[in-house]
Amino acid sequence: MTHPDLHLLIDGRQLCGEGRRTRPVVNPASGEILGEVPLASSADLDRALEAAQRSWPAWRALGPQQRGNLLRKAGELLRERSEAIARLATVEEGKTLAEARLELIIAAETFEWYAEEGRRAYGRVLPQRASGMRMTVVKEPVGPVAGFAPWNFPLGNPARKLGSALAAGCTVIVKAAEETPGCALAIAQALVDAGVPAGVIAVVFGVPAEVSGHLLASPVIRAVSFTGSVPVGKQLAALAAAGMKRTTMELGGHAPVLVFDDVDVEAVLDLAVAAKFRNAGQICVSPTRFYVHEAIYEKFAAGFAARARSWPVGNGLDEGVKMGPLAHARRPQAVASLIDEAIGAGAKRLAGGAPMAGKGFFYQPTVLGDVPEAARIMNEEPFGPVAVLGRFGSFDEAIAKANRLPYGLAAYAFTQNARRVNLIGEQVESGMLGINSFTIAVPEAPFGGVKESGYGSEEGIEGLDACLVTKFITES
């Protein structure tokens, strides 16, 4: 396929190289250079900020129904273009075509859901305190938003940043990932073609520290939405605090999976292996720390390893492939370092554990057994196709293991005991919890974490609220 021209989108204009610094975009399945993405200069960012500020009054005045109509149309355009955009996501990020198609549909659903939810930013009328007095509470758009979207979901992440802000009546500047620029531009182009006015949205690329520092220092930006690592999230939160900017931080995790001894082991394995190796494990909510009851541990470990050894890996465009490459050249070495350290600490290599020969950034689906809690991989998110297994004997031990890290984004548990289900829901510390399911991300539900995994939520009514401020009005 021919790779699309790459550009910045600022104030309705497509800005290409034109003397700007550029960065190569690489196909992770082959190492082929697909194109060069231009990096925004300070002048480009100032132009985006000015356009966002200038366009905001007219956009908020358009009203939620009219804004919703444009979002709905954008969703329709994404569905019409789904195959081409999905193939673009596979080529740029590496995920399988089936995964990319599903992600594109979820991006369309995000626009469609916010098209409706934007009409429900309800306020309320308070009881009178005196005759002739009226007291009301209203919700208003917070103002221009800066959104920072990573590469692992190159369609879904930009759609989240754009959908909630636009529905609320805010203008948006999205700093998208340099690894997957064509995907972010395809999402934005659907909005442009749907009729979103020039200046309301901008898509920029650049050196992350330069772009974030410039945007967050500007008084134009009123809110920040960031998806990424814990260290970078903390840095951006500190920058935002200097200007008292509202922030939504969806940061990293290290999701535990509790597997009790009353489950159908084979059924759980079928779900777990597919969830673990989806997008080569490059998912912030990827199930990683599998704590398995000692009575079924050996059977579970053997079954996981057997499935991993036969899991089809290759170019995501090829028929029958279930796992593609890691997204860029740095990832295989980072994953290998964690695995080697764990094995040195006493973990058992049950499957995989090495890069794959040939072109591209492929890594074997890996399973490690009896991994010591002190190993780095049990404490640092591997962000790769690695499942780490450990044992537990009692319910209290399982909960302690699940909660021992400072992260709390996602967690999972499998049991058929109804009482245990209730206790897990009460005691596991996470922003999202899947019980007998790995499905925890849908447009109508809040997506976010607790502890060092961040605060605030994207999607759901909570995602809309993040782009709204509350005003109390008294009339007499």
C-alpha positions as CSV (number, residue, x, y, z in Angstrom):
1,M,0.0,0.0,0.0
2,T,1.1,3.6,-0.6
3,H,1.7,5.4,2.6
4,P,-0.2,8.7,2.9
5,D,1.6,12.1,2.9
6,L,2.5,13.1,6.4
7,H,1.9,16.6,7.7
8,L,0.9,18.8,10.6
9,L,-2.7,19.8,10.7
10,I,-3.0,23.4,12.1
11,D,-5.8,25.9,11.5
12,G,-7.2,23.8,8.7
13,R,-3.9,23.7,6.8
14,Q,-1.7,20.7,6.1
15,L,1.9,21.7,6.8
16,C,4.5,19.4,5.4
17,G,8.4,19.5,5.5
18,E,9.0,23.0,4.4
19,G,12.3,23.3,6.2
20,R,11.0,21.6,9.4
21,R,12.9,18.8,11.1
22,T,11.6,15.4,10.3
23,R,11.6,11.9,11.7
24,P,11.4,8.6,9.8
25,V,8.3,6.4,10.2
26,V,9.2,2.7,10.2
27,N,7.2,-0.4,9.4
28,P,7.9,-2.6,12.5
29,A,7.3,-5.8,10.5
30,S,10.0,-5.1,7.9
31,G,12.1,-2.2,9.1
32,E,11.1,-0.3,5.9
33,I,11.0,3.4,6.1
34,L,7.4,4.5,5.2
35,G,7.9,8.2,5.1
36,E,9.1,11.2,7.1
37,V,6.9,13.0,9.6
38,P,7.4,16.7,10.1
39,L,8.1,17.9,13.6
40,A,6.4,21.1,14.8
41,S,8.5,24.2,15.5
42,S,7.7,26.7,18.2
43,A,6.1,28.9,15.6
44,D,3.8,26.0,14.6
45,L,2.7,25.4,18.1
46,D,2.0,29.1,18.6
47,R,-0.1,29.0,15.4
48,A,-2.0,26.0,16.8
49,L,-2.6,27.7,20.1
50,E,-3.8,30.9,18.5
51,A,-6.2,29.0,16.3
52,A,-7.6,27.0,19.2
53,Q,-8.2,30.2,21.2
54,R,-9.8,32.0,18.3
55,S,-12.0,29.2,17.3
56,W,-13.3,28.3,20.7
57,P,-16.1,30.9,21.1
58,A,-17.8,29.9,17.9
59,W,-17.4,26.2,18.5
60,R,-18.9,26.3,22.0
61,A,-21.7,28.5,20.7
62,L,-22.6,25.9,18.0
63,G,-24.5,23.9,20.6
64,P,-24.3,20.3,21.5
65,Q,-26.8,19.0,18.9
66,Q,-24.9,20.6,16.0
67,R,-21.5,19.4,17.4
68,G,-23.0,16.0,17.8
69,N,-24.1,15.9,14.2
70,L,-20.5,16.5,13.1
71,L,-19.1,13.8,15.4
72,R,-21.7,11.4,14.2
73,K,-20.8,12.1,10.6
74,A,-17.1,11.6,11.4
75,G,-18.0,8.2,12.8
76,E,-19.8,7.3,9.6
77,L,-16.8,8.3,7.6
78,L,-14.5,6.2,9.7
79,R,-16.7,3.2,9.1
80,E,-16.7,3.8,5.3
81,R,-12.9,4.1,5.3
82,S,-12.4,1.3,7.8
83,E,-10.4,-1.1,5.7
84,A,-7.9,1.4,4.4
85,I,-7.4,3.0,7.9
86,A,-7.1,-0.4,9.5
87,R,-4.4,-1.5,7.1
88,L,-2.6,1.8,7.8
89,A,-2.6,1.0,11.5
90,T,-1.2,-2.4,10.9
91,V,1.6,-1.1,8.7
92,E,2.6,1.7,11.1
93,E,2.1,0.0,14.5
94,G,2.4,-3.7,13.7
95,K,-0.8,-5.1,15.3
96,T,-2.8,-7.6,13.3
97,L,-5.4,-6.5,10.8
98,A,-8.2,-8.0,12.8
99,E,-7.1,-6.0,15.9
100,A,-6.8,-2.8,13.8
101,R,-10.3,-3.3,12.3
102,L,-11.8,-3.6,15.8
103,E,-9.9,-0.6,17.0
104,L,-11.2,1.5,14.1
105,I,-14.8,0.5,15.0
106,I,-14.3,1.4,18.6
107,A,-12.9,4.8,17.4
108,A,-16.1,5.4,15.4
109,E,-18.2,4.3,18.3
110,T,-16.4,6.8,20.5
111,F,-17.4,9.6,18.2
112,E,-20.9,8.3,17.9
113,W,-21.3,7.9,21.7
114,Y,-20.0,11.4,22.5
115,A,-22.3,12.8,19.8
116,E,-25.2,11.7,22.0
117,E,-23.6,12.3,25.4
118,G,-22.6,15.8,24.6
119,R,-26.4,16.7,24.7
120,R,-26.5,15.4,28.3
121,A,-24.2,17.8,30.1
122,Y,-27.0,18.5,32.6
123,G,-27.0,21.1,35.3
124,R,-29.7,21.5,38.0
125,V,-32.0,24.0,39.6
126,L,-31.7,24.2,43.4
127,P,-34.6,24.8,45.8
128,Q,-35.4,28.4,46.5
129,R,-34.0,30.0,49.6
130,A,-36.3,33.1,49.3
131,S,-39.1,34.2,47.1
132,G,-37.9,35.6,43.7
133,M,-34.6,33.9,44.0
134,R,-33.3,31.3,41.5
135,M,-30.2,29.2,42.0
136,T,-28.8,27.1,39.2
137,V,-25.8,24.9,38.5
138,V,-24.6,24.7,34.9
139,K,-21.8,22.9,33.1
140,E,-19.6,24.8,30.6
141,P,-16.7,23.8,28.4
142,V,-13.4,24.2,30.1
143,G,-11.7,25.7,27.1
144,P,-8.9,24.6,24.7
145,V,-7.5,21.1,25.6
146,A,-4.1,19.6,24.9
147,G,-4.2,15.9,24.4
148,F,-1.2,13.6,24.3
149,A,-1.8,10.2,22.5
150,P,0.7,7.3,22.4
151,W,1.4,4.8,19.6
152,N,0.0,1.6,21.0
153,F,-3.6,2.4,20.0
154,P,-3.0,4.8,17.1
155,L,-6.7,5.1,16.2
156,G,-8.4,4.7,19.5
157,N,-6.2,7.1,21.5
158,P,-6.6,10.1,19.3
159,A,-10.4,9.4,19.0
160,R,-10.7,9.5,22.8
161,K,-8.8,12.8,23.1
162,L,-10.9,14.4,20.4
163,G,-14.3,13.0,21.0
164,S,-14.8,14.0,24.6
165,A,-13.4,17.5,24.2
166,L,-15.3,18.3,21.0
167,A,-18.6,17.1,22.4
168,A,-18.1,19.3,25.5
169,G,-17.5,22.4,23.3
170,C,-13.7,22.6,23.6
171,T,-11.1,23.1,20.9
172,V,-8.3,20.5,20.9
173,I,-4.6,20.2,20.1
174,V,-3.5,16.6,19.9
175,K,0.1,15.7,20.1
176,A,0.1,12.3,18.4
177,A,2.8,9.7,18.3
178,E,5.6,10.1,15.7
179,E,5.6,6.3,15.3
180,T,2.0,6.3,13.9
181,P,1.3,9.7,12.4
182,G,-0.8,8.5,9.5
183,C,-3.3,7.0,11.9
184,A,-3.9,10.1,13.9
185,L,-4.2,12.2,10.7
186,A,-6.8,9.7,9.3
187,I,-8.9,10.2,12.5
188,A,-8.6,13.9,12.3
189,Q,-9.4,14.0,8.6
190,A,-12.7,12.3,9.2
191,L,-13.6,15.2,11.5
192,V,-12.5,17.7,8.9
193,D,-14.4,16.0,6.2
194,A,-17.5,15.9,8.5
195,G,-17.4,19.7,8.7
196,V,-15.6,20.5,11.9
197,P,-14.4,24.1,11.3
198,A,-10.7,25.0,10.8
199,G,-8.9,25.8,14.0
200,V,-11.1,23.6,16.2
201,I,-8.7,20.7,16.0
202,A,-5.0,20.5,15.4
203,V,-2.7,17.5,15.1
204,V,1.0,18.0,15.8
205,F,4.1,15.9,16.1
206,G,7.5,16.7,17.6
207,V,10.0,16.2,20.3
208,P,7.8,15.2,23.2
209,A,9.4,17.4,25.9
210,E,9.5,20.4,23.6
211,V,5.8,20.1,22.5
212,S,4.5,19.4,26.0
213,G,6.6,22.2,27.6
214,H,5.4,24.7,25.0
215,L,1.7,23.8,25.1
216,L,1.4,23.5,28.9
217,A,3.2,26.8,29.5
218,S,0.6,28.6,27.4
219,P,-2.4,30.2,29.2
220,V,-4.5,29.2,26.2
221,I,-4.6,25.6,27.3
222,R,-7.1,25.0,30.1
223,A,-7.0,21.2,30.4
224,V,-4.6,18.4,29.7
225,S,-5.3,14.7,28.8
226,F,-2.3,12.4,28.8
227,T,-1.9,8.7,28.1
228,G,1.5,7.3,28.7
229,S,4.1,6.3,31.2
230,V,4.1,7.1,35.0
231,P,7.4,9.2,34.9
232,V,6.3,11.3,32.0
233,G,2.8,11.7,33.5
234,K,4.3,13.0,36.7
235,Q,6.4,15.6,34.8
236,L,3.3,16.8,32.8
237,A,1.2,17.0,36.0
238,A,3.9,19.2,37.6
239,L,3.9,21.5,34.5
240,A,0.1,21.7,34.5
241,A,0.0,22.5,38.2
242,A,2.0,25.7,37.6
243,G,-0.9,27.0,35.6
244,M,-3.6,25.2,37.6
245,K,-4.7,23.4,34.5
246,R,-7.2,20.5,34.8
247,T,-5.6,17.2,34.1
248,T,-6.6,13.6,33.2
249,M,-3.7,11.2,33.6
250,E,-4.1,7.7,32.2
251,L,-0.7,6.2,33.1
252,G,1.0,2.8,33.2
253,G,-0.1,-0.3,35.0
254,H,1.0,-3.9,35.8
255,A,-2.2,-5.8,35.7
256,P,-2.6,-8.8,38.0
257,V,-4.8,-11.7,37.1
258,L,-6.1,-13.9,40.0
259,V,-7.0,-17.4,38.9
260,F,-8.8,-19.5,41.6
261,D,-9.0,-23.2,41.8
262,D,-12.8,-23.5,41.0
263,V,-12.4,-22.4,37.3
264,D,-12.5,-24.3,34.0
265,V,-8.7,-24.0,33.4
266,E,-8.8,-24.6,29.7
267,A,-11.5,-22.0,29.2
268,V,-9.6,-19.4,31.2
269,L,-6.4,-20.2,29.3
270,D,-8.2,-19.7,26.0
271,L,-9.2,-16.2,27.1
272,A,-5.9,-15.4,28.9
273,V,-3.5,-16.2,26.1
274,A,-5.5,-14.2,23.5
275,A,-5.6,-11.2,25.9
276,K,-2.0,-11.4,26.9
277,F,-0.6,-11.5,23.3
278,R,-3.1,-9.0,21.8
279,N,-1.1,-6.2,20.3
280,A,2.1,-8.1,21.4
281,G,1.3,-7.2,25.0
282,Q,1.8,-3.5,24.3
283,I,-1.3,-2.4,26.2
284,C,-1.4,-0.5,29.4
285,V,-4.2,-2.9,30.7
286,S,-2.5,-6.0,29.4
287,P,-2.8,-9.0,31.8
288,T,0.7,-9.7,33.0
289,R,1.1,-10.9,36.6
290,F,-0.8,-14.2,36.7
291,Y,-1.3,-15.4,40.2
292,V,-2.7,-18.9,40.1
293,H,-4.0,-21.1,42.9
294,E,-1.4,-23.7,43.8
295,A,-3.9,-26.5,43.3
296,I,-4.1,-25.8,39.5
297,Y,-0.8,-23.9,39.0
298,E,1.1,-26.7,37.2
299,K,-1.8,-27.4,34.8
300,F,-2.3,-23.7,34.1
301,A,1.4,-23.1,33.5
302,A,1.8,-26.0,31.1
303,G,-1.3,-25.0,29.2
304,F,-0.2,-21.4,28.9
305,A,3.3,-22.4,27.7
306,A,1.9,-24.9,25.1
307,R,-0.4,-22.2,23.6
308,A,2.4,-19.6,23.6
309,R,4.7,-21.9,21.7
310,S,2.1,-22.4,18.9
311,W,0.8,-18.8,18.8
312,P,1.1,-17.5,15.2
313,V,3.4,-14.6,14.9
314,G,4.2,-12.6,11.8
315,N,3.3,-9.6,9.6
316,G,-0.1,-8.4,10.8
317,L,-1.4,-8.2,7.3
318,D,-0.9,-11.9,6.7
319,E,-3.8,-14.3,7.0
320,G,-3.9,-16.4,10.2
321,V,-1.4,-14.2,12.2
322,K,-2.4,-13.5,15.8
323,M,0.5,-11.4,16.9
324,G,2.6,-8.9,15.1
325,P,5.9,-7.3,15.9
326,L,6.8,-4.9,18.7
327,A,6.2,-1.3,17.6
328,H,9.8,0.0,17.3
329,A,13.4,-1.1,17.5
330,R,13.9,-0.3,21.2
331,R,11.2,-2.6,22.4
332,P,12.8,-6.1,21.8
333,Q,15.9,-5.2,23.8
334,A,13.9,-3.7,26.6
335,V,11.7,-6.8,26.9
336,A,14.8,-9.1,26.7
337,S,16.5,-7.3,29.5
338,L,13.6,-7.9,31.9
339,I,13.3,-11.5,30.9
340,D,17.0,-12.2,31.3
341,E,17.1,-10.6,34.7
342,A,14.1,-12.6,35.8
343,I,15.6,-15.9,34.7
344,G,18.8,-14.9,36.5
345,A,16.8,-14.4,39.6
346,G,15.3,-17.9,39.5
347,A,12.3,-17.7,37.1
348,K,11.7,-20.7,34.8
349,R,11.5,-20.1,31.1
350,L,8.4,-22.1,30.0
351,A,8.1,-20.7,26.5
352,G,9.8,-18.2,24.2
353,G,12.1,-15.7,25.8
354,A,14.1,-14.5,22.7
355,P,13.9,-12.1,19.7
356,M,12.8,-13.8,16.4
357,A,15.2,-14.0,13.5
358,G,14.7,-12.0,10.4
359,K,13.5,-8.5,9.5
360,G,11.3,-6.5,11.8
361,F,11.0,-6.2,15.6
362,F,9.5,-9.6,16.4
363,Y,9.7,-11.2,19.8
364,Q,8.6,-14.7,20.8
365,P,5.4,-15.1,22.9
366,T,7.0,-15.7,26.3
367,V,5.8,-17.4,29.5
368,L,7.9,-17.3,32.7
369,G,7.0,-19.5,35.7
370,D,7.6,-19.2,39.4
371,V,8.9,-15.7,39.0
372,P,10.3,-14.2,42.2
373,E,8.5,-11.1,43.5
374,A,11.8,-9.3,43.6
375,A,12.4,-9.7,39.9
376,R,12.2,-6.4,37.9
377,I,9.6,-7.9,35.6
378,M,7.3,-8.4,38.6
379,N,7.6,-4.7,39.4
380,E,8.1,-2.9,36.1
381,E,5.6,-3.1,33.3
382,P,7.2,-5.2,30.5
383,F,4.9,-3.8,27.8
384,G,5.6,-6.8,25.6
385,P,4.4,-10.4,24.9
386,V,5.4,-11.8,28.3
387,A,3.2,-13.5,30.9
388,V,4.8,-13.9,34.4
389,L,3.3,-16.6,36.6
390,G,3.3,-17.1,40.4
391,R,1.4,-19.2,42.9
392,F,-0.9,-18.4,45.8
393,G,-2.5,-20.5,48.5
394,S,-5.2,-18.3,50.2
395,F,-7.6,-15.6,49.2
396,D,-5.8,-13.0,51.4
397,E,-2.4,-13.9,49.9
398,A,-3.9,-13.4,46.4
399,I,-5.3,-10.0,47.3
400,A,-2.0,-8.9,48.9
401,K,-0.1,-9.9,45.7
402,A,-2.5,-8.1,43.5
403,N,-2.3,-4.9,45.5
404,R,1.4,-4.8,46.4
405,L,2.5,-2.5,43.6
406,P,2.0,1.3,43.5
407,Y,0.0,0.9,40.2
408,G,-3.7,0.4,40.0
409,L,-4.9,0.7,36.4
410,A,-6.5,-2.7,35.6
411,A,-6.9,-6.0,37.3
412,Y,-8.6,-9.3,36.5
413,A,-9.9,-12.3,38.4
414,F,-11.4,-15.7,37.5
415,T,-13.6,-17.6,40.0
416,Q,-17.1,-19.2,40.1
417,N,-17.6,-18.3,43.8
418,A,-20.2,-15.5,44.1
419,R,-19.1,-14.5,47.6
420,R,-15.5,-14.3,46.4
421,V,-16.6,-12.2,43.4
422,N,-18.0,-9.6,45.8
423,L,-14.9,-9.6,48.0
424,I,-12.6,-9.2,45.0
425,G,-14.7,-6.2,43.8
426,E,-14.3,-4.6,47.3
427,Q,-10.6,-5.4,47.9
428,V,-8.7,-5.2,44.6
429,E,-7.2,-1.7,44.1
430,S,-7.6,-0.7,40.5
431,G,-9.6,1.7,38.4
432,M,-10.9,-1.1,36.2
433,L,-11.6,-4.7,37.2
434,G,-12.6,-7.6,34.9
435,I,-14.1,-10.6,36.7
436,N,-14.3,-13.7,34.5
437,S,-13.7,-11.3,31.5
438,F,-10.8,-9.3,30.0
439,T,-13.2,-6.8,28.4
440,I,-12.9,-3.5,30.4
441,A,-12.7,-0.8,27.7
442,V,-15.9,0.4,25.9
443,P,-16.8,4.0,25.0
444,E,-19.6,4.3,27.5
445,A,-17.5,3.2,30.5
446,P,-14.8,5.2,32.4
447,F,-11.2,4.3,31.6
448,G,-8.7,5.3,34.2
449,G,-6.6,4.2,37.2
450,V,-5.8,4.8,40.8
451,K,-2.6,5.2,42.8
452,E,0.4,5.9,40.5
453,S,-1.6,4.8,37.5
454,G,-3.1,8.2,37.4
455,Y,-6.4,10.0,38.0
456,G,-9.5,11.1,36.1
457,S,-11.1,9.0,33.4
458,E,-11.5,9.0,29.7
459,E,-14.6,7.8,28.0
460,G,-18.0,7.5,29.7
461,I,-19.7,10.5,31.2
462,E,-16.6,10.9,33.3
463,G,-14.6,11.7,30.1
464,L,-17.1,14.4,29.2
465,D,-17.0,15.8,32.7
466,A,-13.2,16.1,32.4
467,C,-13.8,18.8,29.7
468,L,-16.5,20.7,31.6
469,V,-16.4,23.2,34.5
470,T,-19.2,23.7,37.0
471,K,-20.7,27.2,37.5
472,F,-23.1,28.2,40.2
473,I,-25.5,31.1,39.3
474,T,-27.7,33.0,41.7
475,E,-30.5,35.3,40.4
476,S,-32.7,37.5,42.5
